[in-house]
Amino acid sequence: MAPLMGKVALVTGGGRGIGAAVARRLAADGAAVALTYASAQDGARAVARDIEADGGRAVVLQTDLAEPGAAAEAVGAAVATLGQLDVLVNNAAYFARGALDEITLEDVDRTLAVNVRAAFLAAQAAARHMGPGGRIITIGTTVAGRVPVPGMSLFAMSKAALNGLTRGLARDLGPRGITATIVHPGPIDTHANPADSPQASVMGALTALGHYGRPDDVAATVAHLAGEGGRYITGAAIAVDGGFAT
């Protein structure tokens, strides 16, 4: 029997990259999956088609998580459509990279709204629907602990906040049997950070293994945490970074 059979998962930012890999893996493990997208409509629909072609169930939700009510609305839509919610994967992120003097107030507001506020509000809304065995898994970044190049102050700050959120959720929800964890990817080959980009040789060399990882590497860890293997893991930060933060 598939390890997540009978479970329902919501993956934010599931239209491409790590989010798409996570949605596909959870579905392969038996979960019905709702996935949100802000602009990657074609990618999100392609993920859903792949899941359904393999006999799974997928729901696509368009939402801009920078809007104050969007996270809770996405949770509500997932529950209304799929009947329950067992796993939340806070994956959606906004990345404004640039010299410190070039970062605008709009950049700051949108980064914090998507990366921090939406993650909190989604967790808050999801917890209302979860029983014992519920999982809240947040996708961070090893940049939250090690910033190797300039131009990442705002992104690093927003992702570092998620460490505190995860620890707090673990304490708040532990008595209810709900776990909260954060997964920190290192250099992963995605549309936003391709392994053939000009900076890839530098970033890959900073890992202990000397190369980029794949979205499936992150998805495998998320699937473990979402399943029975994650039942006694909470408040933890787990790096999937090839030794980048070593």
Beta strands, then each sheet from edge to edge (+ up, - down):
strand 1: 8-11
strand 2: 32-37
strand 3: 58-62
strand 4: 87-90
strand 5: 135-139
strand 6: 179-185
strand 7: 236-240
sheet 1: 3+ 2+ 1+ 4+ 5+ 6+ 7+
end
